[in-house]
């Protein structure tokens, strides 16, 4: 049944795209309005809520101490986890993370990690033994499409809002002191996802478009205009020309957003 | 423990394993290696050793996963515990779950899913030894396994990575380059259809370097594609000779 609806919708969406229009009235290259609210969870070291149209994501950052990875003894650890909580969509089910939430978490993680957004070297307490571990937890609260961009922006906004506990080391013991300092950051990547429907590229696909989309491609770009992470998804393909076109769109859109957000 | 060499590329422009920037590692492909699978393939891509087995089209298990209007392709990418220097737990890691998904999505565009409603095809990929670029080698082998199972395909899917090592864009990164290099761009490609079915990247590349890397990876794909077709033909030529 759902596939029948999908086929009718696909025809409708495709014929609109031919005229350069979309179901929700946007142009092909228009993103939905973004609203960011930071610091709404007082118990977390950092938090942010992002509304991308009706897609809503909340990200909380918790900081604990732990051991570094053996291959990076001088660096703190950052991990991203994503929960597609069942209240966000009738298609989300409770249970351990499935491949969609793992992919979401790993794409968000890759953008932040590869652009060296968090200065992990400054999170080292004692080389090889003790470092700060930054847990970035993405919580999707309403699914209206393009969870990747909403989550990536929310994760960055939450990290920028994160306060590290002040500490000192006395006789090899870690002592937490009064007060906080901001989490050391080196870069501010912006993630832009482009969908492909019937050979046409469009930015920030929403739920109805995602249901009929051939494929998507996500670019994370930094302030120097370089690309730091890419993920192609879904069962369709891109021609090499479309990929280059998409990369240009992503860089343009990211620059536009960077100006607006002042990142 | 993890001492980074100053240079991964020497003054003559040769890489750690003696290759030039645009040179692939040796690739060996063999089709029909698993008697119990409907289709199978084995790839040796440099030091990567990977087996792929395909089953189907067959009835879906569990049945509720069957789709009324199309075939369902399932993929499992799995690394053997002994495939890497430090033993890897056999439980699927988050990386393996993600790779299974992107490998599946890289193969789907090659299949006529809508012609086989209610059926399923399962592809199992076992990495026996890993040395960088396993997702690409897995895709190359998995596509051959599906073809060997007799599932009609629009084209074979072939994959190869490119990346940046020191300041040079190079093709087909091996483990050390993957870990210590500046960027890695795996690409899966259907040469006859000029369609890119997988593209990922990590690291930092300028838009120009990115374009160069994608082109270089696609060139690599085309070279492996020739070997892929050869391997598929070889299996059936051997059968014919045996009958005579």
Interface residues (C-beta under 8 A of the other chain):
Chain A: X3 X70 X71 X72 X99 X102 X103 X105 X106 X110 X113 X114 X115 X215 X217 X222 X225 X226 X227 X228 X229 X230 X231 X232 X233 X234 X235 X236 X237 X238 X239 X240 X243 X244 X247 X248 X251
Chain B: X1 X2 X67 X68 X69 X94 X95 X97 X98 X100 X101 X102 X105 X108 X109 X113 X185 X190 X193 X194 X195 X196 X197 X198 X199 X200 X201 X202 X203 X204 X205 X206 X207 X210 X211 X214 X215 X218
